Amino acid sequence: MAFTGKYEVESQENYDEFLKRIGIPDDVIEKGRSFKTVTEVVQNGNEFTWSQIYPNKTMTNKFIIGQECEMETMSGTKFKATVTMEDGKVCVKFPNYQQMVEICGDKLIECCTVSGAKGTLTMKRTSKRV
């Protein structure tokens, strides 16, 4: 399947500002900046197991496209969401931002957008298949 694989972060745009805007503490942002986050995806048709592997924690969300499920944010908050597929991109609305993920060649491209009083900001994370 298109998304199945293991990916390691190679670049991030607007990382610090985005994480500050969604309420991640400065010390966590600092640790994350120097760590190459690994994303592991297992796709079986419309069923996904999506894991983010951090230095001291692995966060895993399981979902089926088009069905409501319980998910967890980077900060550990649990919420209900329906993940959709739009033009080959996996899309989900988190409590305070939206995420859209696509595969381009051997790259996993994640765009997370936050809106608010300070305007709209998008963090773009590019990860290479490992």
C-alpha positions as CSV (number, residue, x, y, z in Angstrom):
1,M,0.0,0.0,0.0
2,A,1.1,3.5,-0.7
3,F,1.7,4.7,2.8
4,T,3.2,1.5,4.4
5,G,6.7,2.1,5.5
6,K,9.1,3.6,8.0
7,Y,10.2,7.2,7.5
8,E,12.7,9.4,9.3
9,V,12.4,13.2,9.4
10,E,14.9,15.0,7.1
11,S,13.5,18.6,7.2
12,Q,10.9,20.7,9.0
13,E,9.6,24.2,8.2
14,N,8.0,26.4,10.9
15,Y,8.5,23.7,13.5
16,D,9.1,25.8,16.6
17,E,6.4,28.4,16.0
18,F,3.8,25.7,15.1
19,L,4.5,23.7,18.3
20,K,4.4,26.8,20.4
21,R,1.0,27.8,18.9
22,I,-0.5,24.4,19.7
23,G,0.8,24.5,23.3
24,I,3.8,22.3,23.4
25,P,6.3,23.4,26.1
26,D,9.7,24.9,25.1
27,D,11.7,22.0,26.6
28,V,9.8,19.4,24.5
29,I,10.2,21.5,21.4
30,E,14.0,21.8,22.0
31,K,14.3,18.0,22.5
32,G,12.3,17.3,19.4
33,R,14.3,19.7,17.2
34,S,17.5,17.6,17.6
35,F,15.8,14.2,17.4
36,K,15.0,12.5,14.1
37,T,11.3,11.5,14.6
38,V,10.5,8.2,13.0
39,T,7.0,7.6,11.6
40,E,6.0,4.0,10.9
41,V,2.8,3.4,8.9
42,V,1.0,0.1,8.2
43,Q,-1.8,0.4,5.7
44,N,-4.2,-2.4,4.9
45,G,-6.7,-1.0,2.5
46,N,-8.5,1.7,4.4
47,E,-7.2,0.6,7.8
48,F,-4.1,2.3,9.2
49,T,-1.8,1.9,12.2
50,W,0.2,5.2,12.4
51,S,3.1,5.4,14.9
52,Q,5.3,8.4,15.8
53,I,8.5,7.2,17.5
54,Y,10.0,9.8,19.9
55,P,13.0,9.5,22.2
56,N,11.0,8.4,25.3
57,K,7.6,7.6,23.8
58,T,5.9,6.0,20.9
59,M,2.4,7.3,20.0
60,T,0.2,5.1,17.9
61,N,-3.1,5.9,16.3
62,K,-5.2,3.3,14.6
63,F,-8.0,4.3,12.3
64,I,-10.2,3.4,9.3
65,I,-10.7,6.0,6.6
66,G,-14.2,7.4,6.9
67,Q,-15.0,6.0,10.4
68,E,-14.9,7.9,13.7
69,C,-12.1,6.8,16.0
70,E,-10.3,7.8,19.1
71,M,-6.9,9.4,18.5
72,E,-4.1,11.0,20.5
73,T,-2.3,14.3,20.0
74,M,1.5,15.0,20.3
75,S,0.8,16.3,23.8
76,G,-1.2,13.2,24.9
77,T,-4.7,14.6,24.6
78,K,-7.3,12.0,23.4
79,F,-10.0,13.1,21.0
80,K,-12.5,11.7,18.5
81,A,-12.0,12.3,14.8
82,T,-12.9,10.9,11.4
83,V,-9.9,10.5,9.1
84,T,-10.6,11.1,5.4
85,M,-8.7,10.5,2.2
86,E,-8.7,13.4,-0.2
87,D,-6.9,13.2,-3.6
88,G,-4.6,10.5,-2.1
89,K,-3.9,12.5,1.1
90,V,-4.7,11.4,4.6
91,C,-6.5,14.2,6.3
92,V,-7.5,14.6,10.0
93,K,-8.7,17.5,12.1
94,F,-7.0,17.6,15.5
95,P,-8.5,19.7,18.3
96,N,-6.5,22.8,17.4
97,Y,-4.9,22.1,14.0
98,Q,-5.4,20.2,10.8
99,Q,-3.1,17.6,9.3
100,M,-2.7,16.5,5.7
101,V,-0.2,13.7,4.8
102,E,0.8,12.5,1.4
103,I,3.4,10.3,-0.3
104,C,5.6,11.9,-2.9
105,G,8.1,9.4,-4.4
106,D,9.9,7.9,-1.3
107,K,9.0,10.9,0.9
108,L,6.2,11.3,3.5
109,I,5.1,14.9,3.5
110,E,3.1,16.1,6.5
111,C,1.5,19.6,6.5
112,C,-0.1,20.7,9.8
113,T,-2.0,24.0,9.8
114,V,-3.0,26.0,12.9
115,S,-5.3,29.1,12.7
116,G,-6.0,31.7,15.3
117,A,-5.5,35.2,16.5
118,K,-2.0,35.2,15.1
119,G,-3.1,34.1,11.7
120,T,-2.6,30.8,9.9
121,L,0.7,28.9,10.1
122,T,1.7,25.6,8.4
123,M,4.4,23.3,9.6
124,K,5.8,21.1,6.8
125,R,7.7,18.0,7.8
126,T,9.4,15.9,5.1
127,S,10.5,12.4,6.0
128,K,12.5,9.9,3.9
129,R,11.7,6.2,3.6
130,V,14.3,4.2,5.6
